[in-house]
Amino acid sequence: MSFSSEVDRMAERALRQLALPPGLREQILACNSIVRVQFPVQLDDGSWRVFLGWRAIHSEHLQPAKGGIRYNELVSLDEVTALAALMTCKCAIVNVPFGGAKGGVRLDPRDYSEGELERITRRYARELINRGYIIPGTDVPAPDMGTGPREMAWIADTYRRVYPQDVNYFACVTGKPVGSGGIPGRVEATGRGVQVVIREFLSEAEDARRVGLGGLAGARVAVQGLGNVGFHAAKFLEEEDEARITVIIERDGALIDDKGLSVAAVRAWKDEHGGVRGYPQAQYLEDGQACLARDCDILLLAATEGQVTEHNAADIRARLIVEAANGPVTTAADEQLRARGVLILPDAFVNAGGVTVSYFEWIKNLAHIRFGRLERRLDELRMQRVIEALEALTGKTLPPQLRRDLTTESDELTLVRSGLEDTMRMAWQEVRETWLGEGLEDPRSAAWLVAMRKVAQSYETTGL
């Protein structure tokens, strides 16, 4: 099955459980609009190359539509269509008022200089802007595989040049550098959200017993993909939850150490050498894909779609699979794993941390004020009065550390992290209640049912 067919299959399974008026099911499944662009860019050596890209807007039941832009040699129409539908689902589950979208350009960013990538990005952005895409109120991109804050800053500047009178130009894209209208915490947001979901899952003793774990401390975690999402999720799990990262799988092989790998050290090696081959402090295996079958407690899939299929699902020995990437477990593999009792935390909400913090950034750009600016001093004064009252009542001076904890102001990063954690926790609780309260097979079925209900209700309220 194609990736978009896999996504449609999950949506259809959920929609069959809902009593919908004629035509609404078809509207929810349909991708509202797709644009294909083909554009020339001059390279550093003076030659010209034609690049192919797409932008798909799956749903406009809420606006703007939201979704990343990826640069990858395998980008296709089918992929961006599937990912746009997944974005509709994610936004609904975490209660972010966006529709779903996705875009991409077919290229390997490692093959081009920074100057070439800037010219490619600006030309792609202008092609979309000229066709009515990339507008703060209707279509707001973000980073994805192969792109980051740098590319988002180029897109925002391109939009500003086309529409210099638009004071909200920063809001045309999220994931920008903090100094260019971005927000602290966006870069690591998706990985942080993955960590929060795993923590929340294991915080329920009943759920922890389902996968034979007592918590994250000492849990053996195998990570596929040490890009932005996989790196931050693994790093937080290692440093803050004391999990053991025993396997790291990259495109050029895998590293294994049952005592635990240093995620930061491996990432530094990868950045310097272009891969994990040659890393001196762990066992190296060239066949990274085979390492998906290594015994572990948690398998964190943070690479690309279609990694666990009907061909290797029987070999998976993890107790818990976490889909940090989009669509890493196919529907056929999902059925096999479910039959074996392997529990999967699905991509439909696990990796929604990025769009959650993108929502915060978008609000900040429209409000033209950073979070906490108005109330920061007031909160500080209030807490000082609380301390003074406590000391007057008790006749004792509060310990210095407690005094510091009470008077430390909430900066923007603290507020962003608090909002992200609350959003992901609430989303998991809603999915869990639907899963167990309605007797569904697994969290994936529950997540899609939650999403389709919300999308259908929105369409019924606003009309087709």
N, C-alpha and C positions, 0 to 999 in steps of 0.2 A: 504494500500500500504506500502511496505517496504520503508525505508529511501532512499536507492539508487534508487528505482523506482520513488520516489517523485522528487529527483534531476534530474533524466533522463527526467522526464516529463517536467520540466522547460526548460531544454536544448533543447529538441525536439521542444517545442513551439517556441523558438527563431530560431532554425535552419530552420523551415518551411518557415520563412520569407526571407531566403537567397537562392540565386541561386548558388548551389554548384556542382562541378563536381562529377560524380559517385564515390562512395566509401568514399568521404571525410566526409560525415555526420556520417557514421559508425565509422570512425577512431576517430573523435572527441568524440563520445559517449563512446568508448571502454576504459576500464582501461588497460593500457599497461602491467603492471606486478604486481603480488601479491605474497608475500612470507608468508608462515605460519610457525611459529617456535614453538617448544615445548621443554622446557628445565627444568632440575632439579636444585633446589637451596637448600642448607642446611640452615635451620632456626636456631635461637639462642638456641633452646632446643635440638639441635642435630638431629632432624627429617629432612626428605627431603620432598619437595613439588614440583610438576611439574606445571609449568606455561605455559599458552597459549598466544601467541601474533601474530601480523600481521604487515606487512608494505605493503602499496599499493602505487604504482606510477601510477597516472592516465594519465598524459601527459608529454611527453618529447619534445614538440614542441619548448620549450626553456629549457635550462639547467642552473643550476641544478633544479631538482624537489624540492619543498619546502612544508613542512607540519609538524604539531606538532605530539607529542607522548603523548597519554593519558593513564592514569591508572584509570580504572573504572571496577566495577564488571559486567557491561553490555556491555563492548567492544565486538564487533563481526566483522566478515568479512564484513557483509553488511554495518555496520556503517563506518568502515575505508574506504571502497570503495566509499561511498557517500561523506564523508568528503574530500577525495582526489579530487573528481570531483569539489566540491565546491571551493577548493583551486585553481584549474585551473582557475575557473571563477573569483575569487577575485584578483588573481595576474594580470589577463588581465585587469580588470576594473581600478585598480590603477596604471597600467603601471609599474609593477615590473616584470623584465624579468626572471620569474621562471615558471616551470611547476608545476602541483599540485600533492601532496603526502599526506599521513597520516599514522600513525602507532598507535599501542596501545597494552597494555597487560591487560588481564582480571584479575583484582584484585582490592580490596579496600585498598588503601594505608594506611588507618587508622588502618588496622589490623596488620601492620608490623612495626618493629623497624627501626631506621635509618640504622643500620648495615645491616639488612635484605633487605631493599630497595636498598641500595648500591649494594649488591651482585646480586639482581634481575636485576637492571639497567645495570650493567656491563656485565652480562651474556647475556641479551637481545641484548645489543649493539654489543657484539662480534659475536653473532649468525647472526646478519644482516651484519656486516662488512665482515665476512667470505663468505657471499653470494653476495658480490658486492654492498651492500647498505651502506649508511652513508659514503660518499666520498665528499670532498669539491666541486668537479666539476660536480657531478651527482645527489646526493641525500643529502639534508641538513635538518635534523629535527629541531624542536623547542619545547618549552614547550606547553602543552595543559592541559586539565582537569586532576588534580591529579599529575602533574609534575611541576617543576619550575627550577630556576637557578641551584640549587643543583644537580638535575638529569642531567642537560645539562653539568655541569662541569665533572661529572663522565663519561659521554659519550665521551667528548672531550679527557679526559685522557686515556680512554680505546683505542680510535683510535690512540693516540700518541704512546701507548705501542705496538700496532700492526704495525704501520708505523712510527718509530722514525725518519726516514730520511725525512719525509714530513714537510717542513718548514711552510706549510699552514694548519697545523693540527687544529688550532683554528677554521678555517672556515668550519669544518665538521659539526658544529651544531651552532645554534644561541640561544639567550636567556640565555647566560652564566652570571655568576657574573661579575661585572665590573673588578674586580681584576684578573679574569681568561679569559681575552679576550672578555668580554662583552662590552656593550655600555650603557651609562646612558640613562634612559628613556624607556628601553625595557620592564620592569616589568609592568608599567602602560600604555604602548602604545595602547593596544586594547581599554581599557576604555577611554583613551584620544581621540582616533579616533572616538569613539561613540559620545562623547560630541561635537566634531567638526562638525560632520554630522548634529546633531540636531540643533546646532547653525546656520549652513549654511542654513538648511531648513527653519528655522523660520526667517532668515534675509530677505527673500523675502516676501514682504507684501502679495502678491497673495497666496503664499503657506501657510502662517500663517493663512490667512482667511479661507483656505480650512478646517482647523482643529479647527477653532474658537479660536485661540490664538493670543495674541498680542506680545508675547515674552516668555522668560523662567522665568523671575522674577515672583515669586508667583505661577508658574505653578505646579499643583499637579502631582507628579510622583510616580507611583507604580513600584517597582523593584522586579523581581523574580530572586533570585540567588545572594548571596553576596560573591561569589568567587572573583577571581582576577579581572575579567572583570566588573562584576556588582558592586563590591565595588568601584573601581576607577571611573567608569562612574558616579555612584550616588554621590560619594564624590565631584567630580569636579562640577557636576551640582548644588549641594547644596552650596558649598563654593564659587565658582567663578561666578555662574549665578543666585544665590539666588532662585533656584527652591525649592519647598517644597517636601521632600520625605515623602509621607503620608502612604505608605505601603511598608514593606519589607517582602518578602516571602522566607522562607527557607524550607529545607526538613522536619523539625520537627514542622512547624507551621508558623504563620505570626504575625507581629507586626503592629499596626495601631495607627496613631496619626495625626489627620487632621491639627494640627498646625505645624507638621513637625518633623521628627525623626533626631537625630544626627547619621549620617552614621558611623562616626568614633567610637562613643560610642557603637553602636550596633555591629560593627565588633569586637571591643575589647571584648565585652561580649561573642560573638559567639566563638572567639578563645579560651577564657578561659573555657567556659562551654560546648563547642561542639555543640551548637545550640542557638536558640533565646528564647527558653522556659525559663521563669523566669525573663526575662528582666523587671526591675521594673518601667521603665519610659514610658510605652506604654501599650495599650490594646493588649492582646495575644489571638489569635484564633488558635485552634489546626488544623483545616482544612485549611491549607494554599492554596491549590489548588482552593478552593471556592473564595478566595480573588482576584483571577484574574478578577472576575466579579465586583469588587468594582468600583464605579464611580471615575474616575480620568481623567486628561488631557492627560498624556503620560503613556503608559504601556511599561516598559523596560524589555524585556525578556532576561535574562542572565543566564539561567540554562542549560537545555538540549533540545534536539529535541522533537517534538511532544507534546508540552504543550497546545497549542490551536488547537483543532480538530473540526470536524463537530459536536461533542457532546456538546461542550461548547462555540462555536463561537457566537451563538445567545445571550449569556449572557454577552459578552464583552461590556463594556460601555466606554472604552477609546476612545478619539478622534484621537489619533495617537499611533500606535504600532511601537516599534523600536526593531528589531531583533538583539540584541547584541550577542546572542548565535547562533549556527548553526541549522537551520531548526526547530525553535520553533513553527512555524505556518505551519500546513500541507496544502497541495494544496486544499483539500476539504474545509478547514476552510477559506483559502485565498479567494476562490470563494464566500463564504457566506459573508465575511466581505467586499469584494469589492462591492458586490451587495447592501450592506447597506451604502456604502460611507465611510467606515472606511479606512483610509490611512495607509499603512505599508511601513516603510523604511526597505528594505530587508537585510538579512544577507550577500548577495552576495557581498556587499561592506562595509556595516556599520561596521563590525568587522574586517576590513582589516588593521587596524592600527598596529596590531602585526606583520604581515608579512612585512609591510612597513619598520618598524624599524629593523626587522630582516635583511632586505636587506641592510640597512645602516651598520649593524654590520658585515655582510658578506663582504661587500666592505672594511671596516676597517681592518678586519682580513687578507684579501688578499693584501691590500696595506701596512700593517705593520706600520701604522702611524695613530694617532688619528686625528679626524677632527679639523681643525682650527690651528694646530700646526705651519704650515709654514707661515700663513698670519696674525696671531693674533697680533704680535708686529707691523707689518706694518700698519694694520688697526688702531691701537691705535695712532700711530704717525700721520697718515693722519687726523684723527678726531681732534687731538690736533692743527694741523695747521689750520683746518677749524675754530676752536674756536678762535684762535689768529687772523685770518683774520676778523671774524665777530666783535670781540672787537675793532680791529683797525679801521674798517669802521664806526662803530657806536659810538666809543668813550666811550662805556659802558662795564662794566664787566657782563658777563652772570650770571644769578642766579645759586647758587651752585647746586640745583637739576638738572637743565638743563645741566650743565657742567658734572655732574656725569652720566646722561643718555647718553650723547654723547660720553663719554670716556670709559664707561664700556665695556670691551671686551666681545665678544661672545665666551663663553666656549662651550664644546662639547654638554652638555645637551641643551643649548639654540639652537644650530644648529640642533640637532636632533628634538626638538619640532617644530622648524620652518619648517623643511623638512616634518615632519609628517602632520602638519596643511596644508601646501601647497598641499601635495599629496591628502589628503582627500577632500579638497575644490575643487580641479580640478576634482577629480573623481565624486563628486556629481554634479558639473556643467555639465559634459558630460552626466551623466545619466539623469539629468533634461532636458537638451536640446533634448535628444533622446525621452524622455517621452512626452514632450509637442510639440516638433517640428515635430514628426512623428505620432502624434495622438494616442499614445499607451494608454492602459487601466490604467496602474499604474507604479510606479517606479520599481517594481520587473520585469515586462516585459521588461522595458527599460534596466535595469542592465544586464539581461541575453542576450539581443540582442547586447549590447555593447561588452560583453565578447565573445560571439560566433563569432562575426565579426572579432575581433582581433585574436582569435585562428585560425579561418579559413584562414585569410590572412597570418598568420605565416606558417601554413601547406602548403599553396599554393606556398609560396615563397621558402620554403626549400624542398618541395616534401614530398609525403607520405612515 
